[in-house]
Amino acid sequence: CSRWRRRRQRRLYGARRQGMELRTALALLLLAAGDAGGLQADGGWYAYSKPVIIRGITQNEQFRALCSKQSLLQEFGNRLVRLSTANTYSYRKVDVPFKEYVEHMMKPQSLDSLGSDTFYFFGDNNFTEWDSLFRTYIQPPYQLPGTTGAYSFGIAGSGTGVPFHWHGAGYSEVIYGRKRWFLYPPEKTPEFHPNRTTLSWIFDTYPYLSEVDKPLECTIHPGEVLYFPDRWWHATLNIDTSVFISTFLG
């Protein structure tokens, strides 16, 4: 029955989540801060051919302190935020007070919910009202020639995420929590449904992929930054309640 299936899926999710923590695709190059100069010395190769995880290149302790639940609710609780649906195209939007989102809407993802019916806070930020927060963020120091960084800030519950999509190059940094990434190069379109959640994809599609069809994977923790090249397919899963910020290079 459906209730038994949900219980079984929850158990599988917990076990698979632990396994995921141990598995980082070798093609995702892990660099220490001391080696990150290679992004400048040979930046053309990294910038256009492979995702890369970089550690220790940002010092965002002040930003992290301001992103605590207590601090955010105190400063922005009554401000309206725009929520987007957690599907590939994010057509639907809704405006709610930030406090209402945090205290009543931000919940762990249900396996039965469609991404097109799940709202969460990412992007669509009001940079004027939230300027006191964003001005403290120190973005990664490496850029593509002729580009500037544009921020996309988000907060979401465990199990939420966005199914596969692509856009321009950029960085993603987790401030609180952990975020799982699944990535494919531009020439390899993943198998997915744009209105299904990443969580349902993990249970219904991922286990049946052949080794050659599996994505590159990694889990980003606080203090780590993922660089993703232009047009790479990617889906995300927030393992915990997470606060995160992306810097899009355009």
C-alpha positions in Angstrom: 0.0 0.0 0.0 1.0 3.6 -0.4 1.7 4.0 3.4 4.0 1.0 3.5 5.8 2.4 0.3 6.3 5.8 2.0 7.8 4.1 5.1 10.1 2.0 3.0 11.1 5.0 0.9 12.0 6.9 4.0 14.2 4.1 5.2 15.8 3.8 1.8 16.4 7.5 1.7 18.2 7.4 5.0 20.4 4.6 4.0 21.1 5.9 0.5 21.8 9.4 1.9 24.5 7.9 4.1 26.0 6.1 1.1 25.9 9.3 -0.9 28.1 11.0 1.7 30.8 8.5 0.9 30.5 8.8 -2.8 32.1 11.9 -4.6 32.6 11.5 -8.3 36.3 11.5 -9.2 35.6 13.9 -12.1 34.7 16.6 -9.6 38.1 18.0 -8.7 38.6 18.9 -5.0 41.0 21.7 -4.4 42.4 23.2 -1.2 42.6 27.0 -1.0 46.4 26.9 -1.5 45.8 25.2 -4.9 43.0 27.4 -6.0 45.4 29.7 -7.9 45.2 27.1 -10.6 41.8 28.5 -11.5 43.5 31.6 -12.6 46.7 30.1 -14.0 44.7 27.5 -16.1 41.3 29.1 -15.6 40.1 28.4 -19.2 40.2 24.7 -18.6 38.3 24.7 -15.3 35.9 27.4 -16.4 34.5 25.7 -19.4 35.1 21.9 -19.0 34.4 20.6 -15.5 32.7 21.5 -12.3 35.1 22.0 -9.4 34.8 22.2 -5.6 36.9 24.8 -3.9 37.5 25.0 -0.2 38.5 28.0 2.0 38.4 30.8 -0.6 35.7 32.8 1.2 35.6 34.2 4.7 31.9 34.6 5.4 31.7 34.3 9.1 29.8 37.6 9.4 27.4 36.7 6.7 26.9 33.3 8.3 26.1 34.9 11.7 23.5 37.2 10.0 21.9 34.1 8.3 21.0 32.4 11.6 17.3 31.8 12.0 17.0 34.3 14.9 18.8 37.0 13.1 16.9 36.6 9.8 13.5 36.6 11.5 14.4 39.6 13.6 15.6 41.6 10.6 13.3 40.4 7.8 10.4 38.6 9.4 7.8 41.0 8.3 9.2 41.6 4.8 7.6 39.9 1.8 9.5 37.3 0.0 8.7 35.7 -3.4 8.5 32.0 -3.5 9.0 29.9 -6.6 7.8 26.4 -7.4 10.4 23.7 -7.1 10.2 22.4 -10.7 12.4 22.9 -13.7 10.8 26.0 -15.1 9.5 27.6 -11.8 6.5 29.2 -13.6 4.4 30.0 -10.5 5.3 32.6 -7.9 3.7 33.7 -4.6 4.5 36.5 -2.2 4.3 35.8 1.6 5.9 37.4 4.7 9.3 35.8 5.4 8.2 34.8 8.9 5.2 32.9 7.6 7.4 31.0 5.1 9.9 30.0 7.8 7.5 29.1 10.5 4.6 27.5 8.5 5.7 26.7 4.9 9.3 25.5 5.1 8.9 21.8 5.8 10.7 18.6 4.8 9.8 17.5 1.3 7.0 15.0 1.0 7.6 12.1 -1.4 4.0 12.5 -2.7 4.3 16.2 -3.6 5.0 17.5 -7.1 7.7 20.1 -7.6 5.1 22.2 -9.4 3.1 22.3 -6.1 6.0 22.9 -3.8 7.1 26.5 -3.1 10.4 27.6 -1.6 12.5 30.7 -1.3 15.4 30.9 -3.8 16.2 33.7 -6.1 13.7 36.5 -6.8 15.5 38.4 -4.0 14.7 42.0 -3.1 18.2 43.4 -3.0 17.1 46.8 -1.7 15.2 45.5 1.3 17.9 42.8 2.0 20.9 45.0 1.3 22.1 45.0 4.9 22.6 41.2 4.5 23.9 40.9 0.9 26.5 43.6 1.3 28.3 41.4 3.9 28.7 38.4 1.6 32.2 37.9 0.1 31.8 36.2 -3.2 34.4 33.9 -4.7 37.4 35.9 -6.1 37.5 34.2 -9.5 35.5 35.4 -12.4 35.1 34.7 -16.1 36.4 37.5 -18.4 33.8 40.2 -18.9 31.3 39.0 -16.3 30.0 40.3 -13.0 28.4 38.3 -10.2 24.6 38.3 -9.5 23.4 36.8 -6.3 20.6 34.2 -5.7 19.9 33.6 -2.1 17.7 30.8 -0.7 16.4 29.0 2.4 14.7 25.6 2.1 13.7 22.5 4.1 15.3 19.1 4.0 14.5 17.0 1.0 13.6 20.0 -1.1 15.5 20.9 -4.3 15.2 21.7 -7.9 15.0 19.1 -10.7 17.4 19.1 -13.6 17.8 22.4 -15.4 20.7 24.5 -16.8 21.8 28.1 -17.1 25.0 30.1 -17.2 28.1 29.5 -15.2 28.4 30.4 -11.5 29.2 29.4 -7.9 27.1 27.9 -5.2 28.0 28.1 -1.5 26.2 26.6 1.4 26.0 28.7 4.6 24.0 26.3 6.7 23.2 22.7 6.0 24.3 20.4 3.1 23.3 20.4 -0.5 23.6 17.4 -2.8 24.3 18.1 -6.5 23.8 15.9 -9.5 25.4 17.1 -12.7 25.6 16.2 -16.4 27.6 17.8 -19.2 25.7 19.8 -21.8 25.7 17.1 -24.4 24.1 14.5 -22.0 20.4 15.3 -21.3 19.3 13.5 -18.1 16.3 11.4 -17.7 13.8 13.3 -15.6 10.3 14.8 -15.4 10.3 18.6 -15.0 7.4 18.6 -12.5 8.7 15.8 -10.3 10.9 16.6 -7.3 14.6 15.7 -7.0 13.6 13.5 -4.1 11.2 11.5 -6.1 13.8 11.2 -8.9 16.2 9.7 -6.4 13.8 6.9 -5.6 12.0 6.4 -8.9 14.8 6.9 -11.5 18.2 7.1 -10.0 18.4 3.4 -8.8 17.7 2.1 -12.3 20.4 4.2 -14.2 23.3 2.3 -15.7 26.7 3.3 -14.5 27.4 5.1 -17.7 24.2 7.1 -17.3 24.7 8.2 -13.7 25.5 11.8 -13.0 28.5 13.4 -11.4 27.7 13.8 -7.7 28.9 15.7 -4.7 27.7 17.1 -1.4 28.5 20.7 -0.6 29.1 21.6 3.1 29.6 25.0 4.7 32.9 26.5 3.8 32.9 24.8 0.3 32.0 26.4 -3.0 30.9 24.5 -6.1 31.8 26.1 -9.5 29.5 24.9 -12.3 30.3 25.7 -16.0 27.9 27.2 -18.5 25.0 25.0 -19.6 25.8 22.0 -17.4 22.6 20.2 -16.4 22.2 20.0 -12.6 19.6 19.0 -10.0 19.9 19.8 -6.3 18.7 18.2 -3.0 18.9 19.9 0.4 19.9 17.2 2.7 19.2 19.4 5.8 17.3 22.6 6.2 19.8 24.8 4.3 20.7 28.4 3.7 22.6 28.9 0.5 23.7 31.5 -2.0 24.7 31.3 -5.7 26.7 33.8 -7.7 25.8 33.7 -11.3 28.5 35.0 -13.7 26.9 37.0 -16.5 
